[in-house]
Structures are given as structure tokens and as C-alpha cells.
Amino acid sequence: MEPTVGVLALQGDFAEHLSVLTRLGVPALDVRRRDQLERVAALIMPGGESTTISRLLLQFGLFEPLRERALAGMPVWGTCAGAILLAREVRTLDRPSLGLMDMVVDRNAFGRQIDSFEADVEIEGIGGGPVRAVFIRAPIFTDVGPQARVLGRLADGTVVAVRQGNLLATSFHPELTDDTRVHERFLELAGVRPARGETAVARAGR
């Protein structure tokens, strides 16, 4: 049986990530409780409101268990708000981050909702051309330390994708497009193979 991939479902666009995993034929579970967290082999932390997600992690008793599992090697991918909570330091966040990735995050660095935009981003390790990235009140990653590796930048050099071992952070929303390559890259990192349909990676390799 394939390992189950969890999506943190406390707040934000978790349903969109679950939909992508379903399209790829991957066993998926929406995670709201500690016993559910213990059942998954990897976890996606979605975009949403970072202060709210941090508060709910503490309220639902998931903060320390999630941190411990990530430190023990469980693959975790944070998108937008989820990525914010992975950083060792978050500017203007009045609640704790998980402090797992060697980087600093500036929240809402591109402005308000009205300033949302799309851009083509080359992501290291993902073939088939640039990824069309959707940025919505997105953060940027600064002061990326030696433990982490920059995977993607905007044309002006702004860092928008970072990996550190079993951890992946993207400031954009891959779940809001039809391109599944970033999800497939995370599944590869997690040792999970998509089981259904033609993947974006296969199409890109034609």
C-alpha cells in the first residue's frame, strides 16, 4: 500500500491540495488531529492565514508533534502561509513559527490581495520548462542560510522556492493551476509514486 500523504486542514486552501493528490492517484488524508498526523508519511501545509494556522496548531495540540515528526525526517511542504510557518524567523508574525528551515520570511511581501500576480518560475529539479506560479499575498524568503538551498527565483532574484533536506517551501500556490509538477516533485521527495493518469512530468518528457 502506498504511503498516505496528509494535508493540514485547519484553515486555508487544503481542499485544492487534496484535489491534486486525488488526481494523481495518491492516498490522501485531511489532517486535523494528532492521530491523523501520526498516520501520514508526508504532509502539505497549505496557504491561508499564517497567524490563524499557527494558533490552531497550538489549539489542536499539533504544533510540537508536527515539529517533532519533521525533525525526525517526515517530508513537509509548505505553500505560502505553510511556508511562512516553516521558517526559523518570521518578521511581523506575533505567534511562533515551527523554526525548521534556515531562512527568514517576510510576510505579505508583494502587497495586498489586489496585488496578486502570476509569473513563470524555473524550479531546480523540475523539467519541462518554467512553472506558472500564482502569488496571493505571498511571502518572500530572505537570509537563506547554509542548511537550505534556493530552488527558484523570480526574474529580479527574489527567492520563492527553498528546500532543506526533507522540507520544501514555496511562496506561491501550485495547487491553483493545472500543472502538477511541483506536487510530483514533493511526492518524489516523500518516496510516493503517483498511481493514476498521465503526470505532468511524463507529458513534459515527450
N, C-alpha and C positions, 0 to 999 in steps of 0.2 A: 504494500500500500504506500502511495506517495505521501510524503510529509505534508501536514496541513500548514498553510500559510495564514496567519492571523492579520486582521486589520483592526486597529484600535478604533472602537466605535463609541467613544464618549461624546464627541462633538465633531462637526466638520463634514467633509465630503468623503466619508468612509464608504458610502454606498457605491460611488463611482469606482473606487479601487476594487471592491468586491465584484463588481460587474466585469472589470477587465480580467480578473483572475478566473471567473467563471467562463468567460470567452476563451481563455487559454486552456481550459480543462484542468485547472489546478484546484485541489480541495482547499476550501477557504472557510474561515470562521470569523465572525464579528466578535471582538474581544471587549467585554465589559467587566469581567470578574477575574479574580485571581486564578480560579480553577480553569477558566478558559485559556488564560495566558500560559498555564502550565502544559496545555495540550498542543500548543503550536510549536513548529520548528523554526519559524521566522515570523517577523512582524513588520507591518507597514503602519507608520504613524502619519495620518493624513493631514491635509491642510485644514484650516479652520481659524479659531481664535486661540492663540498660544496661551494667553493668561487663563482662559477658561479650561483648556485641556490640562494645563498644569494643576489647576485647582481640583479638577475632577480626578486626576491621577492620585492625588493625595486623599481625596474624599473616599474613593473606592478602594483604597489600600493597594494600588497598583504601582505606585512610584518606586519604592525600593525593590519589589520583586522584578519589575521590568529592568531596572538598572542592574541588578544582580545577574539576570539572565544575559543581558547584553555583555557584561564584563566576562561572563563565562563562555561567550562565543556565539550566542544566538544572533543570526543576521537581523539587523534592524535597518529599515529605510524610512527616513523622514522626508516628507514633501512639505514645503512652505512652513506652516506652523509646526509640523512634526520635526522638520529640520532645525527650527529655532530651538526646540527643547533638547536636541542632542548636543548642543554646543557647550563648551566649558564656560563661556561667558556670553551673556545676552544683554546688550545695552537697552535700557528702559523697560526691562521686564521686572515687575515687582514681586514675582514668585520664583521659586528655584527652577533651574533647568536640570536636566539629568547629568550634565557635565561629562559627557562621554567622548566628545570629539574635540580635537586640538584646534579649535578655531573660535573666533569671536563673531557674533551675529549682530547686524543692525536690522531691527525690525522695521517693516513698512518703509524700506529704504527708497522705493521708487514712487512713494506718494500714496494717495488715497485710492479707493475703488475706481474712481473716474480715470485714474492714471494707468489702469491696467493695459497691458500690451502683449503682443506676440513677437517672437524673434527666432531665427534659426540659430541653433547652438550645436557645435561639434562636441561630442562627448567621447572622451577617450575610452576605447574598448567597445564602442558601438559602431558597427559598419553600416554601409548603405546611405551615407550622406548625413547632413545635419538633422537634428531633431527639431521639430517645430514646438517651441516651448511657450506656454501660456503663463504669464506673470500677473498675479492678482494680489495687490497689497503685499508684494513679495519682499523677503529679506535678501540681504547680500551677506556673503561670508568674507570676513577680513581677518588679518593676522593669522593666517593658516599656518600652524606650527609644523615641526618636522615629523610628527607622528602621522599627519594626514597628508593626502595627495589631492591636488586640484585636478579634476577631470573635465571641467567645462567652464568656459568664459564667454561673456558677450564680446562683441566686436571692440568695445572700449577697454577690455581687460577685466571687467567686473566678474568676480568669481561666483558661479551659480551652481556648481556641482562639485562635491568633495567626497572622497572615500577614505576611510580609516579602518583597515582590516575588515572586520565583519559588518562595518557600519557604512551606510550610504546616505548622503544628504543632497537634496536638490531644492532650490528655491522656487522652482516652477512646478506646474501641475501636469504631469504626463497623463494622468487619468482623464483629462478633459479633451483629449484628441483621440483619433483612431489609431495612432501609432503606438504599438505595444512594446517597442524595443527597449525602453528603459525598464519596464516591468520584467521583460525577459532577461535583461542583464542582472537584475536583482535576484530573480529565480535561479539563474546560473550561480550567482554568489552563494545562494542558500542551498544549492545542490538539488533543486527541484526542476523537473523537466516538464514543460507544457505537454499536455496529453491530447489536445483536441485542435483540429483545424490547422491551417497553414499560418505559421507565425510570421511576424514582420521581418524577423531575421532571415527566414527562409526566402521570403519574397525579395528581400534586398540582395540575396546571394544569387539570384537568377542570372 
